[in-house]
């Protein structure tokens, strides 16, 4: 049985529970409202449908990973907080599924990329490594959805991504707080450097910033795709710096990452 680490709920985690309760929403009602209130009257695009289908399964991966973290969490009080993330991911998948069924009466089968993402994240045996990877992956998702909110506004899907993105930002904040100010600090400091860096590499393999930038440019022609890619990488680097600063070998890890990413410039 996992031990409690404080008075009931992890102190910093209680705010995440309250935020989840205060900003709850229902998938079916949210999708109906988004389609009814969208500014465009034409039929939603095939691209919106395909993105909704893909997000249906990507959020299921998030659900599976969050549920695995909840099940194996070393602290009983943290389980309360993780339970909100599990509920959120299920809600997100249901919302995208509802949207896809509403606009095309069908949902595509999951892609190989989604299956590979699931395999890689769920294949991590180390709890802290999987927690880090999940947090970093949620960060990429939240940043990607920032652009989808505007780019898919006319099809109504942007309104759904807006709701989902708010939850994802909370998950990122939760993960970063747990790892840098909560019970996860000791584990982050103690884990081997190779395992820490491999958790990041796993996430980077599944987040091609150039491809995301190209997609955003397709949705928002006035936005330069490379600028989006640079912005995504900068946001990720900020999260990584925060995590590395907690570790005693943070400076060494930073140099090692720079060498691995740009070996010819060293």
N, C-alpha and C positions, 0 to 999 in steps of 0.2 A: 504494500500500500504506500503510495507517495506521501511524504510528510508535508505538513503545513509549515510554511516558512515565516508566518507572521500572524497577525490578528485577522483570521478569516480570509479575506481576499488580499492579494498583493496590493500594497497601498497605492502605488502608481497605476495599477491595473484597474482599480475601481472606476476611474474616470472613463476608461474605454467601455466598460460595461454600461455605464450611464449614457454615454454617447450613443451606443448601439440601440438602447431602449428609446432614447429621445428621437432618433431619426429612422425608426423602422418604417418599412413600406412593403406593400404587397405586390408581387410580380404581375398578376393578371390586371389589377387595377392600374398599375403604373404603365403597362403597355397600352391598355385601352386609352388612357389619358394621353399618352405620347402620340398615338396615331390620330386621335381625334383633334388634338391641338396643333399638329404640325403645320407649318406655314405653306408647304407645298400641297397641292391638291392632286397632283399626278400620282400614279401608282409608285410605291417605293421601288427603288432600283434593285436590280439583281445583285449588285455589289453589297448593298445593305443586307439583303437576305443572306448572302454568303458569309458576311462578317458575323451576323447574328448566329448562324449555324456554327461557325468556328468558335465563337465565344461560348456557346452552349457547352462545348466539350472542354475548352480551356478552363472554364470555371469549375467543371467537374474534377479536373486535375487538381485545382486549388482546393476543392472540397476534400478530395482523398488525402492530400498532403496535410491539410489542417486537421483532419480527423485522426490521422496517424500521429501527429504531434500531440493532440489532445489525449489520445489513448496512452502514449508512452511518456507523457510529461512527468518530469521528476518531482514537481511540486504540486501538491493537491490544490492550493489556492490559485495557481496559475491556470488550472483546468477551467475554472469559472470564466476566465477571460478568453481563453481559446475557444470555449463553447460558442461565444458570439461570432467568432470568425467562421466556424463551421456552419452556423446557421446562415451567415451572410453569403457564403459561397454557394450553398444550396439555393438560396433565393436568387442569386445572380444567374445561375444556370437555368433555373426555371423561367426567369424573365426573358432571357435570350431565346429560349425554346418557344415561349409563348409568342414572341415577336415573329420568329421564323414561320411558325404555323399560321399566324394571323395574316401574313402577307403572301404566303405561297402555299399554305396547307401541307408543307412538308419540311423535313429537316435532313440535311445531308449527313452521310456517314462521317465519323471522325477521320481526320486525315492522318497520314503516317507521322507527320510532325507532332501531332498531339499525342499519339501513342508513344513516340520516342521521348517526349517531354515527361510523360507519366512514368515511363520506365526509368529514366535517369533520376528523377526526384524521389520516387518511391524506392529506388534501389540503394539509396544512401542508408547505411546501417547506423551511422553515428547521429544521435539526436541533434546535437548542436549544429553539425554540418547541414542537416536537412532544414533546421530552423533558419539558419542563415540564408540558404538557397531560396527558401520559401519567401523570406522577407525581401530579398533582392529581386526575385521574380515579380512579387507584388508591386515593387517600386517601378519596374519597367512597365507593368500593365497600367498602373495609375498614370504614368507619364504619357503613354500611348493614348489612353482614353482622353487625356486633356485635349488632344487634337480632334478626336472622334466626336466630341461633344458639339463642336462647331461644324465639322466637315459632314456630319450626318444629320444635321438639324432638320433639313427639309423633308427627310424621310421619317422623322420621328424617332429614329434610333439614337440620335444624339441625346435626347432626353433620358433614355434608358441608361446610356453610358454615363450621363451626369450623376445619376443616382448610384450607379455601381462604383464610379470613381471615388465618390465620397467615402464609401465603405472601404475601398482598397487603400485610400490614404490613411484611414484609421488603422488598418492592418499593418501598414508600413511603420507608422508611429509606434504601434504596440510592439512590433518586433524589435525596432531600434531601442526602445526604452527598456525592454526586457534584457537585451544584450549589453547595454551600456550603463544602465542605472538599476537594474533589477537582479533577480536571482541568476540570470544567465551570464553575468559578468565573469564569475569565476570559471565557468565552462569555456567562455570565449578566450580567456587568457590561457587556459590550460591546454586547449586543443593544439595538436601539432600544426606547425605552419603549413606543411604540405596539404593537410586536410582542409585547412581554412581557405587556402588559395584554390583548391580543387572545387570547393563548393561554389566559389565565384565563377570558375571556368565552366562549370555545368550550366549555370544560368546564361552566361555569355554565348554559349553554343546555340542557345535557343532564342536569342534576341539579336537579330541582324538589324542594326540601327539604320544601315543604308536602305534596306528593303522597307523598313517602317517609314523612313523619310520619303521614299518614292510613293508609297501609298498615301501619305498625308498630302503630298503635292498633287496627286490625282484627285483627292477630295477637295483640296483647297489650292487651286492653281496659282494663287498669288504667294503661296508659301514655298520657299526654296527647300527642297528635300534635304540637301546637305546641311542646311542650317538646323533642321529638325534632328538629324543624326548627331550633329555636334552637341546640341542641347541635351539629347538623351544621354549621351556619354558623360557629359558634365554632371548631370543629375546623379548618375550612377557613381561617378567618382566621389562626389560629396558623401554619399552613403558609405562608400568604402573607407574614406578617410576617417569618418566618425568611428567605424568599427576598428580600424587599425590603431587609432589613438588610444583605445582601451588596452591594447596589448603592449607588453613591455618591449617587444621586438618590432613595434610599428614602423620605425624608420627603416629597419632592415627589410621588412616586408614591402615597403613602398619602393625601395630601390630594386628589389627583386621583381616586382610587378612591372616596373618601367623597363627593365631589361628584357623580360619575357615578351612584352608587347612591342618593344622597339629595339631589338638586339643589334641592328646595324648602326644605331646612333650612339651606342655606348663606347 
